[in-house]
Amino acid sequence: MQSEILSFKDSFEKMIETNEVDLNVIPIINKLKEEVSKKRELAIKQNLLGHSLFPIYHSASICNKVLESISIRLVKAKENKDNPIIAEDTLAIYPSFFMLATNLDRTDLRNRETNTFHLLGLASNLQISAIRSNLFKIDEDTRKEVLEKAKEVICDLKIEGITNDQLQGAD
């Protein structure tokens, strides 16, 4: 995944230099999304429980949502007069994206003792950067998806003091 991450950055730097959106970056974005999704699915298949699974799932979801937003803005760039702003916005979030994608890629899922909590902080940093750069919007479907996954994790962990009624009321 490292070569795709670097190609991703190079493509957007070139867009700024040429002042032209280049849709040839879309396959790179799709490959990154595929790799991030594989990591998430592997964590689920290995049946990592609760605290190990949620940070991977959440981080991969944030990463893919940002990549999808970039793709959509690229495709609509000329129509929305978003050229080269999309490239500038993408490079503005690149450091946060790089940190999360690299750490997600390096997370060893074979080791049950792997601490995945650091991914949550990196995902939050990417999400905040992407919101500021108009590359992440929290829609109702996303909110519900995250809430449902959080409920599953809480139920799996059987956290004391939280009742089913309280979980249902979180909607």
N, C-alpha and C positions, 0 to 999 in steps of 0.2 A: 504494500500500500504506500510505502514511502516514495516510490518513484512517481506515483499518481499525485501525491500531495505536492511534490515539487513541480511537476508539470502543470498542475492547477495554478500555482502561484505564477509561474513563468508566463502562462497564457494570459492572465489578467494584467501582468506588467506590460506585455506586448500590446494589449488592447489600449492601454493608457498612452504608450508611445505612439501608436498609429492613429489614435483617436477613433478607432473602429471596433465595434463588437464583433467577435469571431465565434461563431456557433460551433466551431470545431472543438471547443472545450466541453461541449455537452457529453460526448462519450467518456471523457475523463471524469466528469461529475458522476455519470451513471456508474462507472467502475468503482468510484469511491463509495457511492451509496450501496452498491452490491457488497463490497468488502465489509463495510460497517454492519450491514444487515446480517452477513454471515457470522460475525462475532456475536451479535445479539442472539441469533438462532442457535449457535453452538452453546451458549450459556444456558439457554432454555433446554436444549437436548440433554445437556449434562446434568440437568435437574439441580442446578445450583439453587439453594434455598434462600429465600428472603433477602437478607442483607447483601449477599453476593450478587444476586440476580438483578435486583432493582437498579443499582447504579449503572450496570452495563446496559440494561434495557432502556433506561431513561437517557443515558448519554448517547446511545445509538439513535434513539428517536430524535433528540435535539439535533444531532449532526445531520441526519437525513432530512429533517424539516428545513434546516438552513440551506442545505444543498439543493433541495427542491425549489425553494424560494429563489435562489440564484438562477436556476435553470429557467424558471418562469419569467423572471425579469429579463434575462438575456434574450429569450425568444420574442418578448414584447418590447425590447429596447428601442427599436426604431419607431414603432407605433406610438410609444409613450414618451418619446424624446428623452430616453434614459441613457443615452450614449454620450460620453463614457462614464457617466455617474455610476452605473452598475459595476464597472470595473473598479472604480475608486472605493465604492462601498464594500465590495468583496475584499479588496486588499486591506481595508480598515479592520475587518474582522479576522483576517488571515492569522495573526499571531494566536488568537484564542482558538481558532479552528485547528491550527497546527498542533497546539498543545493537547487538545482533546483527542483528535484523531490519532496522533502518535501514541499517546498513553493508552488509548483504547486498543490500538493495534498490538502494543507490547504487553497487554494484560494476559497473564498466563492462566488460562482457564483449567488447565490440568491440575494445578496446585490448589486444593481446597482451602488453603490458608491465605490465598491471595486477598489482600485488602483492596476492595474496589471503591471505598468511600471517597477517595481523592478525586475520582471521576465526577462525582456530583458537583464539586466546586468548579472543576474545569468546564462542565456542562453549563453551570450557571453563568460563568464568565462569557462563554460563547453566546448564550442566549441573550444576555444583557447587551453585548456588543452588537449582535444581530438585530435586536429591537431598535437600538439607536441608529443603525444603518438601514433601516426599513427592509431587513432581510428575515424577519421573524414576526409573525403575528399570531397571537394566541386566539384561535377560533374556538367555537363551542365544542366542536368534535375533539380537538386536541385536549381541551380542558377535561372533557369527560373521559377520554382515553387514559390520561395521566391519573385521574381520580380513581378509575376502575382498577388500574394496576396497583396503585397505592393501597386500595382496599384489599386486593388479593394478597399483597405482601403482609399487611397487618393481620389478616386472617391466618395466613400461613405461620406467622410468628406467634399467633395467639397472645397478642399483647394484652396484659392484664389491665383492667379498668376501662377498656374500650368495648362497648356493647355493639351488637348488630344494629340496634336502633340508632346509635350515634353515627355509625358508618352510613346507614341509609339516609340520615339527615344531612350528610355532607354534600348531597347533590344540590 
